[in-house]
């Protein structure tokens, strides 16, 4: 995990957000296009970043970017455009629920709203059968183990060091995507794994910590000055609620959907994401003693970049309707336009660094 002479150690981190992962996928696709144009040859995300981190839908993107084309291949299976098509082409089927399931689950009150069968089928087709140890780059994918209980991370280096951690990438994907009430928990051994968004909706700080603590075995010790971190949000909308309303809420008040999602879910997802963004800015961009930047200037380098966009109400985590997908596409285009200069500057920095050498799984 050495950054190499003169080059920063590069991390890409992607938030959770269900179908709204389309926004992050569009940013990834544009970044690949810009870096390739600057370099004069095709560059994929796996050519540019040493560590890929993600939670929930972001975990699916991280695994998709790190999945090899075939067993033993040193080239990635999926591009950013491929991942964007995952949401547009497969999202409606993944988030489809028939009347029989609605009745059997009590419309989601007695069981998970969706079956994981279609999600597993699509992910197996997209990601393939590679194991975690075969990921092209280091990965950090979050989940939460209800059996232990406590956070559980899927990491390539753990998979290579410990055979019992070397699960198929599809298992890591299904675990990180298992959002409570939406999908069933995913069993891996004795673990009962759910979406890591319950503790780390924005995994940027977790990824930074993992990079900083890895030493030995030919890896150079890193400091925050050695890092270049790109953090991708999946869009957010924050609906304000007055005290006179909130104080009356019981269990139903907190969990009934309002403006696309339950207030409790919105609070812990957006709260975690915003907090991690602030912490990352202070850790990586802020000079001690200097005044804090305005909110609009946070996440604009030189060591930490954050790409996020505000959404109007109504974009549920599982709303894969044609209208919602069009709206998410429009939000992505708005983000790409608003942050075009930052993306171009970042692409020039990445293109100036030699593409990462192949890093296939060890023999045997």
Residue pairs with C-beta under 8 A, 6 or more apart in sequence:
1 9
1 50
1 51
1 138
1 211
1 214
1 219
1 220
1 222
2 9
2 218
2 219
2 220
3 9
3 10
3 50
3 220
3 222
3 226
4 354
7 353
7 354
8 226
8 227
8 228
8 303
9 50
9 51
9 211
9 222
9 226
9 227
9 228
10 48
10 49
10 50
10 51
10 227
10 228
10 229
10 230
10 350
10 353
11 49
11 50
11 51
11 52
11 53
11 204
11 207
11 208
11 211
11 227
11 228
11 229
11 230
12 28
12 45
12 48
12 49
12 51
12 52
12 53
12 62
12 65
12 230
12 232
13 53
13 54
13 58
13 202
13 203
13 204
13 207
13 229
13 230
13 231
13 232
14 21
14 24
14 53
14 54
14 55
14 57
14 58
14 59
14 61
14 62
14 203
14 231
14 232
14 234
15 24
15 54
15 55
15 56
15 57
15 58
15 201
15 202
15 203
15 231
15 232
15 233
15 234
15 273
16 54
16 55
16 56
16 57
16 58
16 59
16 179
16 195
16 196
16 197
16 201
16 202
16 234
16 269
17 23
17 24
17 56
17 57
17 58
17 201
17 233
17 234
17 235
17 269
17 317
18 56
18 57
18 179
18 182
18 234
18 316
18 317
18 318
19 57
19 87
19 91
19 95
19 316
19 317
19 318
19 319
19 320
19 324
19 325
19 328
20 57
20 234
20 235
20 311
20 315
20 317
20 328
21 57
21 58
21 60
21 61
21 87
21 234
22 84
22 87
22 88
22 91
22 234
22 325
22 328
22 329
22 332
23 232
23 233
23 234
23 235
23 309
23 328
23 331
23 332
23 335
24 57
24 58
24 61
24 232
24 233
24 234
24 307
25 61
25 80
25 83
25 84
25 86
25 87
26 80
26 84
26 329
26 332
26 333
26 335
26 336
27 232
27 307
27 332
27 335
27 336
27 343
28 45
28 61
28 65
28 80
28 83
28 84
28 232
29 79
29 80
29 81
29 83
29 84
30 80
30 336
30 343
31 45
31 80
31 230
31 343
31 346
31 347
31 350
32 43
32 44
32 45
32 79
32 80
32 81
33 80
34 343
34 344
34 346
34 347
35 43
35 48
35 347
35 350
35 351
36 42
36 43
37 347
38 347
38 348
38 350
38 351
38 352
39 351
39 355
43 350
43 351
43 355
44 65
44 75
44 76
44 79
45 52
45 65
45 76
45 80
46 52
46 65
46 66
46 76
46 136
46 137
46 356
47 355
47 356
48 350
48 353
48 355
48 356
49 137
49 230
49 356
50 137
50 138
50 356
51 137
51 138
51 139
51 140
51 207
51 210
51 211
52 62
52 63
52 65
52 66
52 137
52 138
52 139
52 140
53 62
53 139
53 140
53 141
53 142
53 203
53 204
53 206
53 207
53 210
54 60
54 61
54 62
54 63
54 139
54 140
54 141
54 142
54 176
54 203
55 141
55 142
55 176
55 195
55 196
55 197
55 200
55 201
55 202
55 203
56 142
56 176
56 177
56 179
56 195
56 196
56 197
56 201
57 177
57 234
58 203
58 232
58 234
59 141
59 142
59 143
59 154
59 172
59 173
59 176
59 177
59 196
60 86
60 123
60 173
60 176
60 177
61 83
62 139
62 140
62 141
63 127
63 135
63 139
63 141
63 169
63 172
63 173
64 77
64 78
64 82
64 83
64 86
64 126
64 127
65 76
65 78
65 80
65 83
65 137
66 76
66 135
66 136
66 137
66 139
66 156
66 169
67 76
67 77
67 78
67 127
67 128
67 130
67 135
67 136
67 169
68 74
68 75
68 76
68 77
68 128
68 130
68 134
68 135
68 136
68 360
69 75
69 76
69 77
70 77
70 128
71 129
71 130
71 134
72 360
72 361
73 360
74 136
74 358
74 359
74 360
75 136
76 136
77 126
77 127
77 128
78 126
78 127
82 126
86 122
86 126
87 320
87 325
87 328
88 325
90 122
90 126
91 320
91 325
92 320
92 321
93 118
93 122
94 114
94 118
94 119
94 122
94 320
95 114
95 318
95 319
95 320
96 114
96 118
97 113
97 114
101 114
101 115
102 108
104 110
104 111
105 111
105 112
105 113
108 181
111 184
112 181
112 182
112 183
112 184
113 181
113 182
113 183
113 318
114 182
114 183
114 318
115 183
115 184
116 174
116 177
116 178
116 183
116 184
116 186
119 174
119 177
119 183
120 170
120 174
123 170
123 173
123 174
124 170
127 169
127 170
127 173
128 169
129 168
129 170
130 168
130 169
131 159
131 166
131 167
131 168
131 169
131 361
132 139
132 154
132 155
132 156
132 159
132 165
132 166
132 167
132 168
132 169
132 172
133 156
133 159
133 160
133 166
133 361
133 362
134 169
134 360
134 361
135 156
135 159
135 169
136 358
136 359
136 360
137 156
137 356
137 359
138 155
138 156
138 157
139 154
139 155
139 156
139 172
140 153
140 154
140 155
140 203
140 206
140 207
140 210
141 153
141 154
141 155
141 172
141 173
141 175
141 176
141 196
142 151
142 152
142 153
142 154
142 176
142 196
142 197
142 199
142 200
142 203
142 206
143 151
143 152
143 153
143 154
143 172
143 175
143 176
143 178
143 186
143 193
143 194
143 195
143 196
144 150
144 151
144 152
144 193
144 194
144 195
144 196
144 198
144 199
145 151
145 152
145 191
145 192
145 193
146 185
146 192
146 193
146 194
147 190
147 191
147 192
148 191
151 196
151 199
151 200
152 175
152 191
152 193
152 196
153 196
153 206
153 210
154 165
154 167
154 172
154 175
154 176
155 165
155 210
157 214
158 165
159 165
159 166
159 167
160 166
160 361
160 362
164 189
167 188
171 186
171 188
174 186
175 186
175 188
175 191
175 193
175 194
176 193
176 195
176 196
177 183
177 195
178 184
178 185
178 186
178 193
178 194
178 195
179 194
179 195
179 197
179 317
180 194
180 195
180 198
182 317
182 318
183 195
185 192
185 193
185 194
186 192
186 193
186 194
187 193
196 203
197 268
197 269
197 272
198 268
199 272
200 206
200 272
200 276
201 268
201 269
201 270
201 272
201 273
201 276
202 231
202 233
202 272
202 273
202 275
202 276
202 277
203 276
204 229
204 231
204 276
204 277
204 280
205 276
205 279
205 280
205 283
207 229
208 224
208 227
208 229
208 280
208 283
208 284
211 222
211 227
212 222
212 223
212 224
214 222
215 221
224 283
224 284
224 303
225 303
227 284
227 303
227 304
228 303
228 349
229 280
229 284
229 303
229 304
229 305
230 305
230 307
230 346
231 276
231 277
231 280
231 299
231 304
231 305
231 306
231 307
232 307
232 308
233 273
233 306
233 307
233 308
233 309
235 308
235 309
235 310
235 311
235 315
235 328
235 331
236 269
236 270
236 273
236 308
236 309
236 310
236 311
237 259
237 260
237 310
237 311
237 312
237 313
237 315
238 266
238 270
239 258
239 259
239 263
239 266
239 313
241 263
246 263
249 263
253 263
254 262
254 263
254 264
255 262
255 264
255 265
256 262
257 316
259 313
259 314
260 313
260 314
260 315
260 316
260 317
260 319
261 316
261 317
265 317
273 308
277 298
277 299
277 306
277 308
278 298
280 299
280 304
280 306
281 293
281 298
281 299
281 304
281 306
283 304
284 303
284 304
285 293
285 298
285 299
285 300
285 301
285 302
285 303
285 304
286 292
286 293
298 306
299 305
299 306
299 307
299 308
300 306
300 342
301 342
301 345
301 346
305 342
305 346
307 335
307 339
307 342
307 343
308 335
309 331
309 332
309 334
309 335
309 338
311 327
311 331
312 327
314 324
315 324
315 327
315 328
316 324
336 343
